[in-house]
Amino acid sequence: MRTLFTIIPMIITCGAIARAETFDLTTYTPPDGWENETRENFVSYTKTDEVKRTWCSIYAYTSTALTLDISQKLKLIDKIIGR
């Protein structure tokens, strides 16, 4: 009986690990029942409910390197946060 309780969690864990996907720097488990769209610079998942007339989208974008000096970076941060 102990062996059964040891094997079941291992099987469940292996199933969860097998579903993990990687996009750029991110490793994630895709949501069940969501529509997937993968492009060169992003991956998205969308779920719609026609009855309730609602939707939700999740996006993950690729990372990019900034080629700005420190003063330009600070100005960009100020602009983004609205200072």
N, C-alpha and C positions, 0 to 999 in steps of 0.2 A: 504494500500500500504506500509506503514511503517513496518507493521508486516512482510510482504514478504521480505523486505530488511534486516530485522533482522534475519529471519529464514534461508535464503539462506547462509549467511556466517557461521552460526552455523553448517549447514549440511556439508558444504565444510570442515570446521575445523574438525569435527568429523570423516570424511573420511580420512583426513590426519593423525589424531592421531591413528586411528585404524590400519594403515599400518606400524606403527613404530615397529621395531624389536629390541631385545636386545641380544647382544652377549658379554659375560664377562662384562667389564665395559662400553661398548659402546652401545648407543641407536641410531638407524639410520633408515632411510627410504630406503628400497631397490630400486634400479633403475628398471624401467619398461623395459621389453624385454631383460633382461640380464639373462644368465644361472647362477644358484646358485649351489654352492657346500659347504656343511657344514661338517666339520670333528671335531674331539675332540679338536684340538688346533687352528683351524682357520675357517673362513668363507670367501668365495670368490665369486665374481661376474665377469663374463666374457661376453664380447660382441664381436662378430666377424662379419666382412663384407667381404663375399667371393668375391663380385664384385670388391671392392677396394683393396682387399687383406690386410686388416688391422685388428687389434684386440686391445683390452684393457682389463686388469684385475685389479680388486681392491681386496685387501686382508686385513682382520682384524685378528690379532693374539691375543691369550689370554695373559694376563699379567703374569709375573713371578717375583718372589722375588729373588733379588741378595743376596748372602750370603758372600759378599766380605767386607773387611774392607775398610776404606777411601782411603788408599794409593793404594790398588788394584783397586778400582773404578776409581780413577784418572788416573791410567795407562791404564785402559780399555777405558776411554773417550779419552785419547790421541791417542790410537791406532785407535779408530773409526774415529776420525776427521783428522787423518794423521799427527800428530805433531811429 
